Amino acid sequence: TDDGVIYMYEGGQTTVEELICAMLITSSNEAALALAEYAGGTEKRFVELMNAMAFRLGMESAVFYNPHGLPVYGSGDVVTMVENHVSAEDMFLLARAILLKYPEIEEITSRKEMWLDYLWTSVYTTNSLMYNMPDVFGLKTGTTDAAGKCLVSARRVQIDGRTHIIVAVVLGAEFNKDRIQVSELLLKSGWY
């Protein structure tokens, strides 16, 4: 991708686990693309699978054009741009589905840093909320000009002797500090 976070080159080797960690911890768009090509055969096929899954999950506003969320610019006499679209409600539906099906995401996105052997690099979290609230994990940061600063985060709370996960979805913040403050407020609202 154009905004490389991790240096990857054609013919290089890594593991699916390292790519998942790079995508989730440091928001590596190139890791998301590599995973999409691996899982779907091509980026285009994976995007079709993403949209089909969004439909199955009931994500009514979701439209995906790529696996990483960066704008896609068309060519021609008039340059056009398309971006993935998803509402906060739909992002919550996706987060809930992931947490139920892949509970290991909590362990991965609880990390502030991680060494990736095959990629020969350390990755650091892009979720600065993790430095303010030690019991917070993940789930994903994202930023584009159109979407603003976005963050989906979660934490475990005890309510009436039962453990629950609260998920906060913040979209469209102007500054990183805004998405962190609003997320923290939402996640603390479940403090019992």
Backbone torsions as a table, in degrees:
resi	resn	phi	psi	omega
1	THR	NA	167.8	-174.5
2	ASP	-73.5	-20.2	-175.8
3	ASP	-112.0	48.1	-172.1
4	GLY	-43.2	126.0	176.0
5	VAL	-99.1	-37.9	-179.5
6	ILE	-123.8	132.4	179.2
7	TYR	-72.1	119.1	176.2
8	MET	-131.5	146.9	-179.5
9	TYR	-134.8	154.3	-179.6
10	GLU	-60.2	130.7	-179.7
11	GLY	92.3	-11.4	177.2
12	GLY	-69.6	160.4	-179.2
13	GLN	-124.4	145.3	174.4
14	THR	-154.0	-171.7	178.5
15	THR	-111.3	158.5	175.0
16	VAL	-59.5	-41.1	179.9
17	GLU	-58.8	-44.4	178.9
18	GLU	-64.5	-39.6	178.6
19	LEU	-64.9	-41.7	177.8
20	ILE	-61.7	-45.2	179.4
21	CYS	-63.6	-42.2	178.7
22	ALA	-63.5	-40.1	179.5
23	MET	-66.4	-45.2	-174.0
24	LEU	-82.3	-37.1	-175.9
25	ILE	-81.5	-50.5	-174.4
26	THR	-110.0	9.1	175.3
27	SER	60.7	44.2	-178.6
28	SER	-75.8	111.2	178.5
29	ASN	-68.7	-34.3	178.8
30	GLU	-68.9	-31.0	174.5
31	ALA	-67.2	-41.0	177.4
32	ALA	-61.0	-41.9	179.4
33	LEU	-66.5	-43.6	179.3
34	ALA	-62.6	-41.6	177.3
35	LEU	-63.7	-40.5	179.2
36	ALA	-62.5	-44.6	179.9
37	GLU	-66.0	-35.9	178.4
38	TYR	-68.0	-48.5	-174.9
39	ALA	-75.8	-35.2	-175.4
40	GLY	-103.6	-9.1	-175.4
41	GLY	89.6	-44.2	174.3
42	THR	-140.5	161.0	176.7
43	GLU	-61.6	-43.1	-178.3
44	LYS	-59.6	-45.7	-179.6
45	ARG	-65.0	-39.8	179.4
46	PHE	-63.9	-40.0	178.2
47	VAL	-62.4	-38.3	175.0
48	GLU	-60.5	-41.9	177.8
49	LEU	-65.5	-39.1	177.6
50	MET	-60.1	-48.0	-178.7
51	ASN	-65.4	-37.1	177.1
52	ALA	-65.4	-42.1	178.6
53	MET	-65.9	-41.4	177.6
54	ALA	-57.8	-41.9	178.3
55	PHE	-62.9	-45.3	180.0
56	ARG	-63.1	-32.8	-179.9
57	LEU	-80.7	-5.9	-179.3
58	GLY	82.1	21.3	179.1
59	MET	-79.9	90.2	-170.3
60	GLU	-71.5	-26.7	-177.7
61	SER	-95.8	-10.1	-170.4
62	ALA	-73.6	130.4	171.0
63	VAL	-139.0	119.7	-178.7
64	PHE	-109.6	136.7	177.1
65	TYR	-112.0	-17.8	179.0
66	ASN	-158.2	168.4	-176.2
67	PRO	-84.1	-7.7	-174.2
68	HIS	-114.4	-16.2	175.6
69	GLY	92.4	-4.3	177.3
70	LEU	-72.4	151.7	178.1
71	PRO	-61.0	146.9	176.6
72	VAL	-112.1	123.0	-178.8
73	TYR	-102.5	129.1	175.8
74	GLY	-82.3	168.6	178.2
75	SER	-115.3	168.6	179.9
76	GLY	129.0	-168.2	-178.5
77	ASP	-65.4	-36.6	177.2
78	VAL	-115.0	118.6	-179.9
79	VAL	-76.7	125.0	178.4
80	THR	-112.8	157.7	179.8
81	MET	-134.3	137.1	172.9
82	VAL	-125.9	148.5	177.5
83	GLU	-136.1	152.7	173.1
84	ASN	-57.1	145.5	178.0
85	HIS	-126.6	134.8	176.2
86	VAL	-160.3	138.7	178.0
87	SER	-84.8	166.7	176.7
88	ALA	-61.9	-40.5	179.1
89	GLU	-61.7	-43.7	179.3
90	ASP	-68.4	-35.5	177.1
91	MET	-64.4	-36.1	175.2
92	PHE	-63.8	-44.4	178.6
93	LEU	-58.4	-41.0	178.7
94	LEU	-66.4	-45.4	179.6
95	ALA	-60.2	-44.1	179.8
96	ARG	-60.9	-45.5	-179.6
97	ALA	-62.0	-41.7	179.8
98	ILE	-66.2	-44.5	-179.9
99	LEU	-62.5	-36.2	179.1
100	LEU	-73.1	-41.1	-176.0
101	LYS	-84.6	-33.2	-176.3
102	TYR	-128.2	72.9	-177.6
103	PRO	-61.6	-18.8	178.3
104	GLU	-65.8	-13.1	176.9
105	ILE	-60.9	-29.1	178.6
106	GLU	-63.3	-44.5	-179.9
107	GLU	-65.4	-42.2	-178.6
108	ILE	-64.7	-49.1	-173.9
109	THR	-84.0	4.5	171.3
110	SER	-86.9	-10.0	-176.7
111	ARG	-80.1	136.3	174.6
112	LYS	-87.3	-26.1	176.8
113	GLU	-155.4	161.8	179.9
114	MET	-159.4	140.2	174.3
115	TRP	-90.6	131.0	178.1
116	LEU	-107.9	108.8	-173.9
117	ASP	-59.8	-52.2	-175.3
118	TYR	-69.0	-36.6	179.3
119	LEU	-84.7	-7.3	174.6
120	TRP	53.4	51.5	-179.5
121	THR	-156.7	158.8	170.8
122	SER	-98.8	143.7	174.2
123	VAL	-116.7	146.8	-178.5
124	TYR	-126.2	144.8	-176.5
125	THR	-62.0	142.7	172.6
126	THR	-95.4	1.6	179.8
127	ASN	-97.1	89.4	-177.6
128	SER	-70.0	-10.4	173.7
129	LEU	-60.3	-28.2	-179.0
130	MET	-64.6	-18.9	176.9
131	TYR	-86.8	-17.2	179.4
132	ASN	-94.4	-33.8	-177.4
133	MET	-127.5	101.6	-173.7
134	PRO	-64.2	-19.5	-178.4
135	ASP	-96.0	10.8	179.7
136	VAL	-87.4	147.9	171.1
137	PHE	-135.2	155.0	176.3
138	GLY	34.5	-143.0	-10.1
139	LEU	-96.8	-38.2	-178.5
140	LYS	-163.5	137.2	170.7
141	THR	-101.7	161.5	175.5
142	GLY	-165.6	147.1	179.7
143	THR	-149.2	129.1	167.3
144	THR	-141.7	165.1	178.6
145	ASP	-58.8	-44.2	-177.0
146	ALA	-73.9	-39.6	-175.4
147	ALA	-85.4	-20.3	-174.7
148	GLY	76.6	-161.6	179.3
149	LYS	-89.3	124.0	-175.3
150	CYS	-123.6	151.1	178.7
151	LEU	-153.6	130.2	169.9
152	VAL	-113.6	118.1	-177.1
153	SER	-133.8	166.7	-176.0
154	ALA	-150.9	161.4	172.6
155	ARG	-155.8	154.6	177.5
156	ARG	-90.2	140.3	175.8
157	VAL	-136.0	156.0	175.8
158	GLN	-102.2	124.3	177.1
159	ILE	-130.7	119.3	-179.6
160	ASP	51.3	42.2	176.8
161	GLY	77.0	4.2	178.9
162	ARG	-115.7	145.7	178.9
163	THR	-88.7	131.6	176.9
164	HIS	-128.8	156.8	174.0
165	ILE	-110.6	125.2	174.2
166	ILE	-96.0	133.4	178.7
167	VAL	-115.9	129.1	176.2
168	ALA	-110.8	133.5	178.0
169	VAL	-121.7	117.2	177.7
170	VAL	-121.5	121.8	179.6
171	LEU	-122.9	145.5	170.2
172	GLY	80.1	18.8	177.6
173	ALA	-69.8	146.7	-179.8
174	GLU	-78.1	-37.7	-177.5
175	PHE	-126.5	155.4	177.5
176	ASN	-56.8	-42.2	-178.4
177	LYS	-60.9	-31.2	178.7
178	ASP	-68.7	-45.4	-179.9
179	ARG	-66.5	-30.8	178.5
180	ILE	-71.5	-47.3	-178.7
181	GLN	-62.7	-43.7	-179.6
182	VAL	-67.8	-41.8	177.8
183	SER	-60.7	-44.7	179.6
184	GLU	-60.7	-44.0	178.2
185	LEU	-60.4	-46.3	179.5
186	LEU	-63.1	-42.6	-177.8
187	LEU	-72.0	-32.8	178.0
188	LYS	-74.7	-18.5	179.8
189	SER	-64.5	-17.2	178.1
190	GLY	-98.5	11.3	-178.2
191	TRP	-73.4	119.9	-179.3
192	TYR	-126.3	NA	NA
